[in-house]
Amino acid sequence: MGSTPQPRRGNTRQRIQDVALELFAEQGYEKTSLREISEKLDVTKAALYYHFKTKEDILVSIFDDLNRPVEKLIAWGKEQPRTLETKKELLVRYSDALIDAAPLFRFMQENQAAVRDLSVGETSKKRLMELLDLLKDPDAALADQVRCVSALVSMHAGMFFLKDVDGKVEDKREAVLEVAVGLVTQAQRAAPPEVGGAGGGGWGRCAGVFGADDHRGGARS
């Protein structure tokens, strides 16, 4: 939810990703050329081509790297009982996973037209639908399905629209998570009683985000 992407440590490939994403966010995907990326990196175009042949190759690699925790989270969620505790834990872990992916999601929000025509747009939509399927019950009332959709939308929109609002990043994150958890909890209100648990996490850890514990790591598999 911070306003400035944090450089990731690592090799030339990661430096290319960081600089490209910065330029994409600043001036738009369509208006950014490989030449501009290579110039800002102070490397030759040949050196850039060694790692990536096109701008889309760079964007896909960024998407894959930063969204790997989300893929692990979806795989974890599919193995859990469909209880309210599991859904709360999914939201907590998704909030964790969004920390490093925040610059990418902000870029996608600001470049929606370009993203729609790229492979990452369809992949992103697919993963969001998989997360939504884990949060909502198949036979839920329409209003409750909308609440689950709104929970995910609020987590993404919170990163984008709260970046310039005064306050600590962690406080903003906790507020967004609290709203998302509240929506999913309300959607579950008419569901049958829960059976089983979410595997040692559950509401205890979700509550910890609001005070007792500090969960700042990535998704836990």
N, C-alpha and C positions, 0 to 999 in steps of 0.2 A: 504494500500500500504506500511505500515511500515514493517520493517524487523523482529520485535519481537512481537508475540501475546501478547496482554495485558490481564493479569489475570482478570477474571470477579468476582465480589463480589458474595458471595452467599454460599450455603450449600455444603455438601459433594458431592452430585451429580454433581454440577458444577465444583468442584475441580477435580473430576475424569475426567470430560470432558476436562478440560484445560490441565491436565498432559498428558492424553492419546493423545490429538492432538499434543502436543509438542513432544512426543516420536515418534508418527507416522511421523511427519515432519522431525525429526532428523535422524531416522534410518530406516524409511520405515514401512508401515503397516504390511507387511508379517513378518518382522523380530522382531516385537514388541509383547511381550506376556503379558497376564493378570498378570502374576507374576511380571514382570518388572514394570507394572503400579502400582500395589499394593505396591511394595517396595519403589518406588519413593514417593508415597503418605504416606508411613509409616503406612499402615493399613493392616489388614489381608486379605487374599483372600476371606474369608467368608464375610467380610464387603463389599468388592468390589462386590461379587456376589449378595448381598442384593439389589444393585442398577442395576447391569448389569450382564447378564449371559455370554455374548460373546463380543469380540472386535467389531463385527458388530453392536451389540446393542448400544454400546457407540457411534460409528460413526453415526449411524442413528439418535440418540438423538441430537448430535451436529448439524447435518445437519438440522433437523427439527427446532431446537431452533433458529439458526442463519438465516435460510431462511424464517422464518415466515413473516418478512417484505416484502419479495419478493412475497409471496403468496397474501398478502394484496394488493400489487401494481398491480399484474395481475388482481385481482378482480376489483380494481378501474379502470384500463385501459379498461376493457371490458364494462364498463358503460359509457365511454366517447365517444364523436364524434371522428371519425377517421381523425382528422385534424393534420396539422403540429405542431400546438401549443400543442396538446395532446402528440404527439410523443416526442417533446422536453422536456416536463414535465416528461414523462416516464423516459427519460434518466437521468434527474436531480435526480429524486427520486431513480432510480436504483443505481446511484452513491452513494447516501446517504446510501442505504441499504447494499452496498458492503463494507462499512467501517468496521463494526463488523464482517462480513463474510469473510474478506480478508484471515485470517489464514486458513480457511477451503478450500477456492478456491486454495490457494497455495499448500495445501496438495494434493488436487485432481489433480492439474497439475503435481505434482512430483510423483504421484502414480497412473498414468492412467491405467496401466495394472491391478492392483489390484481393482481399482474402477469399471472397466468395469464388473467385475464378482459380484459386490455387488449391492444391491437394490438401494443405493443412486445414483449410476451411471445412471440408467434408469430414476429415479425421476428427477435428475438434467437435463438430456437431455430433458425431457418432459417440464419442466418449462422454459428452454431456448427457446424451440420451441414456447411455448405460448407467450413469450415476443417478439420473432421475428414476430409472426403473428400480434401482435399489432403495430409493427413498419413498416412493409411492406404492400403495397397494393396488393391484390390478382392478379390484372391484370398488375402489374408493369413489366417493361422490365427486362430481366434477369440481365443486368448490375446494375440496381437499386436494385434488390433483393440482389445481391452480396454486394452492399454498405451497406444495412441494416444488413446483416450478419456480415460484417466487423466492423460495429459500436459496436456490442456486443462483438465481438472477441477482439477488441482494448481495451475495458474496462476491460476484464479479463486479457489479456496479459499485459496490463499496470501495473496491480497490481504485476504481477510476475516478469517481466523483468526490471521494474524501481526501484525495492526495493533497489538495490545496487548503483543506480545512485545518484550522489550528488544533493542536493536540498531538499527543504521542502516538506513534505508529501502532504500538501494541494496544493502546486504549481503543483506537479505531477498529483494529482487528477484533478485539473482544466484543465491541458493540455490534459489529456486523454478525459475528458468530452467534451472539445472544438472540438477535432477531431471527436468524435462520433456524436455530434450534426451536425457538418459540413457534414458528410457522409449522415446522414438521410435527412438533408435539401436538399442536392444535389439530392438524390433519389426522392424527392418530387417535383422537379423543373417542371416536365411536368404534374403534377397532376392538376385536376380542381381546381378552386378557393375555398378557405376554407369557410365553412359555420358554424357559431357558434364559440364558444370558448372552452377552456379547463377547464372552471369552476373556474375562478379567479386566476389561476396560470400563465401558458403560458410563453411566451418568456421573460416577465419582470423578472420572478424568475430565468429563465435559465441564463439571462444576469447577474443577481445578483451574480451567482456563479463565474463569471469572474471578479467581482470587487465590486459592490455596496453592496450586501448583503452577509451574510455568512451562508450557509445552511449546518450544520454539523450534523443535527439530523437524525433519521431513517426515513423510508418511512412514509408519512403522509396519513392516510386513510380517 
